[in-house]
């Protein structure tokens, strides 16, 4: 039924285990109460005894998806269980015309002859009223010229980029990090940017790094072509996303040719610089890119540090598709995600249209 171990459990739930797990989570989201095997057995389409349901629930508990709050009590989903449900089982509903009209009407009214703050305040209050959660708004952000930038890893694949503007503003942005990105790459990226890119906006910084990378690539192509044409080296097709590998042959001849030896050393340096700039561009792109609707459950919700809460947020954009802020809802982990997610998404799009 369920392979013990979290990752195995998530991958190998059979249809019956998924059905039982889904019903437990849905009951929790509806009532907040633990669910027992007898109640679940009555809900299943295919007959199954309470004892068999208990066996499945025990396997789900061993996989880290459920827990028993009290001895002999029913089961509740763990944070991991809720995450699995949201990622793999949640069916996102669509907003009713009434909901759309209510959001659009209230925000449009607030945007008529009023300030940006009025629109954002109304967005927060509208989401709070419609979801019975707390409305969350991060106000409009500019793209200031940078004085300092820092990358901080907070989890193996999550980090924060700290942007300090010339005007003294400080902005922290959550970013996803590649799982294989070495820790040294974060410090090296920050050191390079702080030494060479000061006074540019983030978007200008990305463009400048791309320009420098293109120039290095052109130089690399010229140097390698010279060595290959001279019969001193050849290309090996790596067949992947990384640059091809230059294989040097005739080393004795190469050492006799001072210019060729210098070219080879420069090629090696360019390979290193190109690989570093790829990591740098990826980091900057993550910092600049806005994400769609994001759901933070329980301890994942580091933005507010509230245990037992969930946060659903979505960025809103200007007319040029740049992220200029975030709206969302914070509430208990038993939020009605199927309703809240599209509501946050739609509100963010309306705010973007009004302010864009």
C-alpha positions in Angstrom: 0.0 0.0 0.0 2.5 2.6 1.1 6.3 2.3 1.1 7.8 3.4 4.4 9.9 6.5 4.1 8.6 9.9 3.2 9.7 10.0 -0.5 8.8 6.5 -1.2 5.4 7.0 0.5 4.7 10.0 -1.6 5.5 8.3 -4.8 3.9 4.9 -4.2 0.5 5.5 -2.8 -2.0 3.2 -4.5 -5.5 4.3 -5.5 -7.1 3.1 -2.3 -4.5 4.8 -0.1 -4.9 8.0 -2.0 -8.7 7.9 -1.7 -8.5 7.4 2.1 -5.8 10.1 2.5 -7.8 12.5 0.4 -11.0 12.0 2.4 -9.1 12.5 5.7 -7.6 15.8 4.4 -10.9 17.0 3.0 -12.6 16.3 6.3 -9.9 18.1 8.2 -10.2 21.2 5.9 -14.0 21.1 6.4 -14.1 20.6 10.2 -10.6 20.8 11.6 -11.3 17.5 13.6 -9.4 14.2 13.5 -11.1 11.5 11.4 -11.5 7.9 12.5 -11.4 4.7 10.5 -15.1 4.0 11.0 -16.2 7.3 9.5 -13.9 6.9 6.6 -15.1 3.3 5.9 -18.6 4.7 5.5 -17.5 7.3 2.9 -15.6 5.0 0.6 -17.2 3.9 -2.7 -15.8 0.4 -2.5 -16.6 -1.5 0.8 -13.7 -1.6 3.2 -13.8 -2.6 6.9 -12.7 -0.1 9.6 -9.9 -2.5 10.4 -8.6 -2.4 6.8 -8.9 1.4 6.8 -6.9 1.5 10.1 -4.1 -0.5 8.4 -4.0 2.0 5.5 -4.0 4.9 8.0 -1.1 3.4 9.9 0.9 3.1 6.6 0.1 6.7 5.8 1.3 7.7 9.3 4.5 5.8 8.8 5.0 7.7 5.5 4.8 11.0 7.4 1.5 12.1 5.9 -0.8 11.6 8.9 -0.5 11.8 12.7 -2.7 10.9 15.7 -3.1 13.9 18.0 -4.2 11.6 20.9 -4.0 7.9 21.7 -6.9 6.0 20.0 -8.0 9.2 18.3 -8.5 9.7 14.6 -5.9 11.0 12.3 -5.0 14.5 11.0 -2.7 15.5 8.1 0.8 16.6 8.9 2.4 19.6 7.2 4.0 17.2 4.7 0.6 15.6 4.2 -1.0 19.0 3.4 1.8 19.9 1.1 1.4 16.5 -0.7 -2.3 17.1 -1.0 -1.9 20.7 -2.3 0.7 19.7 -4.8 -0.7 16.4 -6.1 -4.4 16.2 -5.3 -5.9 19.7 -4.9 -8.4 20.6 -7.6 -8.4 24.3 -8.0 -11.9 25.7 -8.6 -12.9 28.6 -10.7 -14.3 31.8 -9.3 -18.0 32.5 -9.7 -19.1 35.5 -11.6 -20.3 36.9 -8.3 -16.8 36.7 -6.8 -15.2 38.2 -9.9 -17.7 41.1 -10.0 -17.2 41.7 -6.3 -13.4 41.9 -6.6 -13.4 43.9 -9.8 -16.1 46.3 -8.6 -14.6 47.1 -5.2 -11.1 47.5 -6.6 -12.1 49.6 -9.6 -14.1 51.9 -7.2 -11.1 52.2 -5.0 -8.9 53.1 -7.9 -11.1 56.0 -9.2 -9.3 59.2 -8.3 -7.6 57.6 -5.3 -4.0 56.7 -4.3 -2.1 53.4 -4.8 -2.4 52.9 -1.1 -6.2 53.1 -1.3 -6.2 50.4 -4.0 -3.9 48.1 -2.0 -5.9 48.6 1.2 -9.1 47.7 -0.6 -7.4 44.6 -2.1 -6.4 43.5 1.4 -9.9 44.1 2.9 -11.6 42.4 -0.1 -9.5 39.3 0.2 -10.0 39.2 4.0 -13.8 39.5 3.7 -14.1 36.9 0.9 -11.8 34.3 2.4 -12.2 34.9 6.1 -8.5 35.1 6.4 -6.1 38.1 6.9 -5.4 40.1 3.7 -1.7 40.5 3.0 -0.2 43.3 0.7 3.4 44.1 0.0 3.3 47.6 -1.4 4.6 48.6 -4.8 8.3 48.2 -5.2 10.4 50.2 -7.5 13.5 49.1 -9.4 16.1 51.3 -7.6 19.7 51.6 -8.5 21.6 49.1 -6.4 24.2 50.0 -3.7 24.6 46.4 -2.4 23.4 42.9 -3.1 23.6 39.8 -0.9 22.5 36.2 -1.4 21.6 34.1 1.7 20.7 30.4 1.6 18.0 29.5 4.1 17.3 26.0 2.9 19.0 23.7 0.4 16.8 25.0 -2.4 15.5 28.3 -1.0 17.3 31.6 -0.4 16.8 35.3 0.1 18.4 38.0 -2.1 18.9 41.3 -0.2 18.8 44.4 -2.4 20.0 47.7 -0.9 19.2 50.7 -3.1 21.1 53.9 -3.5 18.2 55.6 -1.8 18.7 53.4 1.3 15.7 51.1 0.7 16.2 47.4 1.6 14.2 44.7 -0.1 14.3 41.0 0.6 13.1 38.6 -2.0 12.6 34.8 -1.6 14.1 32.8 -4.4 14.4 29.1 -5.4 18.0 27.9 -5.7 19.3 25.1 -7.9 19.9 22.1 -5.7 23.4 21.7 -7.0 24.5 25.3 -6.6 27.6 25.4 -4.4 27.5 27.7 -1.4 30.6 29.5 -2.7 28.7 30.6 -5.8 26.5 32.8 -3.6 29.4 34.7 -2.0 31.3 34.9 -5.3 28.2 36.3 -7.1 27.6 38.9 -4.5 31.3 39.9 -4.4 31.4 40.3 -8.2 28.2 42.4 -8.3 29.2 44.6 -5.4 32.6 45.3 -7.0 31.5 45.9 -10.6 27.8 46.6 -11.0 27.1 49.3 -8.4 24.7 52.1 -9.5 22.6 49.9 -11.9 19.1 48.6 -11.4 18.6 44.9 -11.1 17.3 44.6 -14.7 20.2 46.7 -15.9 22.6 44.4 -14.0 21.2 41.3 -15.7 21.6 42.9 -19.1 25.2 43.9 -18.3 26.1 40.4 -17.1 24.5 39.0 -20.3 26.5 41.5 -22.4 29.8 40.5 -20.7 29.0 36.9 -21.1 28.3 37.3 -24.9 31.6 39.1 -25.2 33.5 36.3 -23.5 31.8 33.7 -25.6 32.8 35.6 -28.8 36.4 35.7 -27.6 36.3 32.1 -26.7 35.0 31.1 -30.1 37.8 33.1 -31.8 40.6 31.6 -29.7 39.4 28.0 -30.0 38.9 28.3 -33.7 42.6 29.5 -34.0 43.9 26.5 -32.1 41.7 24.0 -34.0 42.6 25.5 -37.4 46.3 25.2 -36.4 45.8 21.5 -35.7 46.7 21.9 -32.0 43.3 21.2 -30.5 39.9 19.6 -31.2 36.3 19.9 -29.9 34.6 17.1 -28.0 30.8 17.4 -28.1 29.6 17.3 -24.5 26.0 16.7 -25.6 24.7 18.7 -22.7 23.9 22.2 -21.6 27.5 23.0 -20.7 30.0 24.4 -23.3 31.9 21.8 -25.4 35.2 20.6 -24.2 38.5 21.7 -25.9 40.9 18.7 -26.2 44.5 19.8 -26.6 46.8 17.6 -28.6 50.4 18.1 -29.8 51.3 19.6 -26.4 55.0 19.8 -27.3 54.2 21.8 -30.4 51.8 24.0 -28.4 54.5 24.8 -25.9 56.8 25.9 -28.7 54.2 28.3 -29.9 54.1 31.1 -27.3 51.0 32.7 -28.7 49.1 29.3 -28.8 50.1 28.6 -25.2 48.8 32.1 -24.2 45.6 31.4 -26.1 45.1 28.1 -24.2 45.5 29.8 -20.8 43.0 32.4 -21.8 40.6 29.7 -23.1 40.8 28.0 -19.7 40.0 31.3 -17.9 37.1 32.0 -20.3 35.6 28.5 -19.6 35.7 29.3 -15.8 34.3 32.8 -16.3 31.4 31.6 -18.6 30.5 28.9 -16.1 30.5 31.4 -13.2 28.4 33.9 -15.2 25.8 31.2 -16.0 25.4 30.8 -12.2 25.3 34.5 -11.7 22.7 35.1 -14.4 20.6 32.3 -13.0 20.7 33.9 -9.5 19.9 37.4 -10.9 17.0 36.0 -12.9 15.5 34.3 -9.9 15.8 37.6 -8.0 14.1 39.5 -10.7 11.4 37.0 -11.8 8.0 37.1 -10.2 6.4 33.8 -9.3 2.8 32.8 -9.7 0.6 31.9 -6.8 2.7 30.4 -4.0 1.4 28.4 -1.0 3.4 28.3 2.2 2.1 25.8 4.8 2.9 25.8 8.5 6.6 26.0 9.1 7.2 26.8 5.4 5.6 30.2 6.3 8.8 31.9 7.3 7.6 35.3 6.1 5.5 35.7 9.3 6.8 32.9 11.5 3.3 31.9 12.6 3.0 28.2 13.5 -0.2 26.5 12.3 -0.8 29.1 9.6 -0.8 29.0 5.8 0.1 31.9 3.4 -1.2 32.1 -0.2 0.4 34.9 -2.2 0.6 36.1 -5.8 2.6 38.9 -7.4 0.9 41.7 -9.3 2.6 43.3 -12.3 2.7 46.6 -14.2 2.0 47.2 -17.9 5.5 46.0 -18.8 4.9 42.7 -16.9 7.3 43.7 -14.1 6.5 42.5 -10.6 5.6 45.5 -8.5 4.1 44.0 -5.4 2.4 41.0 -3.8 -1.1 40.3 -2.5 -2.3 37.3 -0.6 -4.1 35.7 2.4 -2.9 34.3 5.6 -5.0 32.0 7.7 -5.1 28.6 9.4 -3.6 25.5 7.6 -7.1 24.3 7.0 -7.8 27.1 4.5 -10.1 26.3 1.6 -7.2 26.3 -0.8 -9.4 25.4 -3.8 -11.2 28.7 -3.3 -8.5 30.9 -2.0 -5.9 30.2 -4.7 -7.9 31.4 -7.6 -9.2 34.3 -5.6 -5.7 35.5 -4.7 -4.6 35.0 -8.3 -7.6 37.0 -9.7 -7.1 39.8 -7.2 -3.5 40.1 -8.1 -4.3 40.4 -11.8 -7.0 43.1 -11.2 -4.6 45.1 -9.0 -2.0 44.9 -11.7 -4.4 46.1 -14.3 -5.5 49.1 -12.2 -2.0 50.1 -11.1 -0.2 49.2 -14.3 
